[in-house]
Amino acid sequence: MDIKEIQLAFVREAAGLGDYNLMTKLELANGYCQAEEDHDEMKRSQYWAALMLRYWYKIYEWIQNSKSCKLQPEDFVEWLHNSLYDAFYYRSWWWEYKAVVQHGKLIEYELDENGNKIPNPVYWKTDPNAADKSINYFCAARRGKEYQALNKQKRKTNVLTYSLDANMEAVGDSALEEAGAVEEIDHTNVVQYIVQKFLSQGRSIEALILDGIANHDAFKENKTSHIETDTEEVINEDTGEVETIETQEKIYDYDYTFDPRRLVKHLNTINQDFMKDYFSEEYGVSLDDCMEILNKLHKLNNTKLYNYIKKTLINIRQDSDILSCLQK
């Protein structure tokens, strides 16, 4: 089902509300909350469809400003769905008092030091735009989460093509293009193949290094933000006229830099349990061989580990067999 067919399906579902286009975002959001409290699944589904349509413009925003993700339009529909789910998980505008909420259910009200309920500063009767602000917040947060997840997968996929300069700082992932690697590569199989290749050649420390880069916390997260401005047409509830308003949202961008210090920290924490419970099971290494590798690792100081890391990454990039498996 393509994005147009999905949109039409929501239109058909939302039509059960009547002229939902004349309903405000707050009416739709509160209607969904009330339908859920009333256990009216039909109305709940109709309000959800109407809300998806009301925020449908977000999908086209994401398509335009998230091109680096290289996703299909249908994927951004899922982003919107998840954004609304997150907003209604907390529904911060729905209660008159500050509340502890899980899955849209009130757990308890927060109390001040005197045991009194605390007024909710974003209660919908106090702030008619509270629901819209919440949904926009979670839309922005969703984009950040998706970027983080995609970058995490990307760093695993591209891990074999990272290299270091003389100061042990990362130079980026341009090597992926040089290697001709495809995004759909199964990184787990590639890592297992190369780790086992290193092990068969007696390069056990290099095997641990590669596993550490691909599967453990060897990357530093860099978070930046920027403000994106957009315009939206809304209906003035008092005059009934269409007005154009300007909205701004804070967008978070994430990228990851290989950090050899994190990798060395990981290597220094490797112990018998790690080798027995993880490395042996993951790569089919006997327990005796695991202990031999561990003993070899413990004889290396940090300086030698840094040199091993640099040497390993250089060797990976110069190994035609490794590069060819990336191209499969």
Legacy VTK file of the C-alpha trace (Angstrom):
# vtk DataFile Version 3.0
C-alpha trace
ASCII
DATASET POLYDATA
POINTS 328 float
0.000 0.000 0.000
1.581 3.305 -1.053
1.278 6.589 0.830
-1.744 7.797 -1.165
-3.645 4.590 -0.491
-2.798 4.863 3.208
-4.038 8.453 3.261
-7.307 7.485 1.551
-7.834 4.719 4.100
-7.524 7.296 6.896
-9.939 9.600 5.055
-12.537 6.840 4.883
-12.080 6.053 8.571
-12.183 9.689 9.726
-15.363 10.332 7.714
-17.277 8.624 10.514
-16.795 11.798 12.572
-18.601 13.919 10.013
-16.826 17.074 8.845
-13.679 16.451 10.848
-11.827 19.163 8.907
-13.804 21.753 10.876
-12.720 20.267 14.179
-9.752 21.833 15.946
-6.661 19.852 16.835
-7.672 20.099 20.490
-11.128 18.700 19.739
-9.608 15.796 17.872
-7.032 15.097 20.577
-9.554 15.314 23.403
-12.047 13.303 21.381
-9.519 10.505 21.107
-8.811 10.627 24.840
-12.511 10.567 25.712
-13.236 7.730 23.280
-10.481 5.703 24.878
-11.825 6.359 28.366
-15.315 5.371 27.128
-13.874 2.208 25.518
-15.434 3.283 22.231
-13.040 1.638 19.794
-14.872 2.879 16.707
-14.662 6.545 17.741
-11.124 6.050 18.952
-10.105 4.744 15.529
-11.924 7.577 13.767
-10.268 10.270 15.890
-6.888 8.643 15.367
-7.393 8.672 11.589
-8.425 12.322 11.680
-5.369 13.220 13.723
-3.103 11.385 11.305
-4.613 13.448 8.487
-4.374 16.717 10.426
-0.641 16.190 10.935
-0.073 14.591 7.530
1.991 17.612 6.478
4.673 16.369 8.884
5.262 13.421 6.567
6.111 15.695 3.660
8.317 17.815 5.916
10.238 14.704 6.929
10.505 13.503 3.345
11.999 16.871 2.408
14.375 17.421 5.328
15.337 13.820 6.064
16.634 12.803 2.647
19.817 11.416 4.136
17.731 8.661 5.751
16.907 7.297 2.284
13.554 5.966 3.445
10.325 5.316 1.589
7.380 7.710 2.125
5.521 4.910 3.909
8.266 4.870 6.558
7.449 8.458 7.484
3.812 7.477 7.984
5.117 5.164 10.688
7.090 8.055 12.169
3.858 10.044 12.473
1.991 7.081 13.919
4.677 6.623 16.563
4.724 10.357 17.330
1.011 10.329 18.074
1.408 7.161 20.131
4.071 8.851 22.260
1.938 11.975 22.713
-1.073 9.946 23.850
1.073 7.741 26.051
1.564 10.791 28.304
-1.332 13.077 27.165
0.051 15.786 29.424
-2.715 18.257 28.505
-5.574 15.973 29.521
-5.510 16.239 33.323
-6.209 19.328 35.422
-3.444 18.393 37.837
0.094 17.153 37.281
-0.156 13.418 36.834
1.976 10.320 36.597
0.797 8.578 33.448
1.647 5.323 31.693
0.111 4.187 28.410
-2.446 6.967 28.709
-3.626 5.735 32.107
-3.556 7.887 35.225
-1.377 6.254 37.858
-1.497 9.003 40.452
-1.454 12.769 40.872
1.750 14.489 41.901
1.566 16.187 45.291
3.436 19.152 46.692
5.238 19.132 50.025
1.925 19.791 51.791
0.203 16.857 50.124
-1.879 18.971 47.752
-2.383 18.318 44.047
-0.248 20.478 41.775
-2.119 22.373 39.024
-1.119 21.275 35.542
0.428 24.269 33.715
-0.344 22.701 30.345
-3.958 21.754 31.072
-6.029 22.142 27.899
-8.541 24.513 29.469
-5.675 26.773 30.510
-3.739 26.384 27.270
-5.947 25.467 24.274
-2.800 24.793 22.226
-1.343 22.356 24.743
-2.279 19.205 22.805
-0.845 20.590 19.569
2.367 21.615 21.333
2.707 18.133 22.810
2.179 16.389 19.477
4.641 18.725 17.746
7.157 18.047 20.486
6.884 14.312 20.017
7.082 14.680 16.233
10.394 16.482 16.663
11.549 13.932 19.225
10.561 11.063 16.903
12.732 12.446 14.120
15.646 12.585 16.552
15.026 9.025 17.737
14.796 7.703 14.189
17.997 9.476 13.201
19.689 7.997 16.247
18.484 4.494 15.395
19.463 4.831 11.735
22.880 6.185 12.635
23.391 3.358 15.093
22.607 0.834 12.383
24.717 2.753 9.906
27.709 2.766 12.203
27.448 -1.015 12.532
27.037 -1.456 8.799
29.946 0.824 8.003
32.149 -0.246 10.867
34.590 -2.154 8.699
35.457 0.935 6.697
36.261 3.372 9.490
39.888 4.430 9.831
41.972 6.637 12.082
44.407 9.437 11.395
47.752 9.786 13.127
46.128 11.230 16.246
43.671 8.313 16.526
40.702 10.489 15.548
38.097 9.182 13.120
38.176 10.359 9.512
34.574 9.523 8.701
32.753 6.867 6.727
33.677 7.886 3.176
35.394 4.541 2.820
31.987 2.939 2.471
31.553 4.496 -0.967
35.068 3.475 -1.938
34.299 -0.077 -0.931
30.994 -0.051 -2.806
29.137 -1.394 0.195
25.352 -1.559 0.062
23.102 -0.342 2.870
21.139 -3.559 3.066
24.221 -5.537 4.102
23.716 -7.971 6.972
26.357 -6.535 9.278
26.116 -9.412 11.761
27.109 -12.034 9.202
29.937 -9.855 7.912
31.306 -9.258 11.405
31.115 -12.957 12.234
32.843 -13.872 8.987
35.734 -11.457 9.536
36.112 -12.193 13.259
36.285 -15.900 12.499
38.733 -15.215 9.670
41.001 -13.324 12.082
40.713 -16.134 14.625
41.642 -18.754 12.049
44.745 -16.697 11.211
45.742 -16.388 14.857
44.830 -12.674 14.915
42.783 -12.981 18.096
43.301 -9.432 19.411
42.183 -8.032 16.066
39.105 -10.253 16.351
38.275 -8.771 19.755
38.820 -5.266 18.396
36.478 -5.805 15.462
33.790 -7.293 17.694
34.190 -4.356 20.084
33.740 -1.789 17.302
30.746 -3.514 15.743
28.836 -4.682 18.793
29.876 -2.622 21.804
29.979 1.017 22.825
32.916 2.319 20.768
31.276 5.429 19.343
30.757 8.905 20.765
27.393 10.529 20.126
27.416 14.078 18.804
24.124 15.920 19.187
23.338 19.206 17.484
20.099 21.081 17.016
18.565 23.646 14.726
15.266 25.470 14.489
13.000 24.752 11.534
10.247 27.201 10.665
7.053 26.269 8.867
3.697 27.845 8.088
0.330 26.256 8.670
-3.213 27.248 7.796
-5.653 27.069 10.689
-9.230 28.079 11.201
-9.801 30.881 13.678
-12.397 29.518 16.113
-13.844 32.976 16.724
-14.095 34.322 13.160
-14.178 31.073 11.183
-11.598 32.503 8.817
-8.500 30.694 7.615
-5.330 32.184 9.054
-1.716 31.396 8.352
0.475 30.917 11.383
4.185 30.328 11.665
5.423 27.432 13.745
8.916 26.588 14.864
10.308 23.317 16.097
13.664 22.311 17.425
15.181 19.486 15.390
17.917 17.309 16.829
20.542 15.766 14.607
22.811 12.969 15.672
26.037 11.649 14.305
28.610 9.285 15.718
32.371 9.439 15.846
34.511 6.398 16.431
36.243 6.853 19.785
39.248 4.561 20.347
39.216 5.474 24.030
35.817 3.871 24.421
37.049 0.784 22.628
40.121 0.536 24.870
37.841 0.905 27.900
35.728 -1.972 26.592
38.783 -4.139 25.941
39.994 -3.502 29.487
36.698 -4.753 30.912
36.775 -8.081 29.070
36.909 -10.924 31.578
36.270 -14.645 31.793
32.493 -14.210 31.916
32.541 -12.128 28.729
34.651 -14.702 26.905
32.633 -17.652 28.171
29.100 -16.280 27.992
29.415 -14.063 24.914
32.504 -14.497 22.754
32.526 -18.288 22.850
28.810 -18.500 22.015
28.862 -15.736 19.385
31.813 -17.016 17.382
31.991 -20.715 18.218
35.320 -20.494 20.069
36.252 -23.206 22.554
36.561 -22.215 26.203
40.247 -23.155 26.248
40.927 -20.911 23.261
38.905 -18.131 24.876
41.066 -18.261 27.992
44.210 -18.215 25.871
42.950 -15.126 24.018
42.052 -13.467 27.322
45.520 -14.092 28.729
47.047 -12.564 25.599
44.787 -9.523 25.904
45.672 -8.947 29.564
49.368 -8.742 28.681
48.774 -5.643 26.558
48.914 -2.160 28.053
46.830 0.711 26.688
49.561 1.974 24.383
49.798 -1.408 22.730
46.013 -1.601 22.471
45.854 1.746 20.649
48.523 0.542 18.236
46.600 -2.690 17.688
43.414 -0.722 16.938
45.131 1.487 14.394
46.823 -1.492 12.759
43.546 -3.454 12.658
41.598 -0.681 10.952
44.326 -0.131 8.387
44.505 -3.863 7.652
40.726 -4.058 7.244
40.735 -1.357 4.602
43.621 -2.962 2.738
42.197 -6.485 2.755
40.548 -7.183 -0.616
38.690 -10.210 0.767
37.064 -8.074 3.485
36.126 -5.353 1.024
34.663 -7.890 -1.364
32.410 -9.361 1.348
31.129 -5.847 2.011
30.067 -5.606 -1.619
27.904 -8.707 -1.511
LINES 1 329
328 0 1 2 3 4 5 6 7 8 9 10 11 12 13 14 15 16 17 18 19 20 21 22 23 24 25 26 27 28 29 30 31 32 33 34 35 36 37 38 39 40 41 42 43 44 45 46 47 48 49 50 51 52 53 54 55 56 57 58 59 60 61 62 63 64 65 66 67 68 69 70 71 72 73 74 75 76 77 78 79 80 81 82 83 84 85 86 87 88 89 90 91 92 93 94 95 96 97 98 99 100 101 102 103 104 105 106 107 108 109 110 111 112 113 114 115 116 117 118 119 120 121 122 123 124 125 126 127 128 129 130 131 132 133 134 135 136 137 138 139 140 141 142 143 144 145 146 147 148 149 150 151 152 153 154 155 156 157 158 159 160 161 162 163 164 165 166 167 168 169 170 171 172 173 174 175 176 177 178 179 180 181 182 183 184 185 186 187 188 189 190 191 192 193 194 195 196 197 198 199 200 201 202 203 204 205 206 207 208 209 210 211 212 213 214 215 216 217 218 219 220 221 222 223 224 225 226 227 228 229 230 231 232 233 234 235 236 237 238 239 240 241 242 243 244 245 246 247 248 249 250 251 252 253 254 255 256 257 258 259 260 261 262 263 264 265 266 267 268 269 270 271 272 273 274 275 276 277 278 279 280 281 282 283 284 285 286 287 288 289 290 291 292 293 294 295 296 297 298 299 300 301 302 303 304 305 306 307 308 309 310 311 312 313 314 315 316 317 318 319 320 321 322 323 324 325 326 327
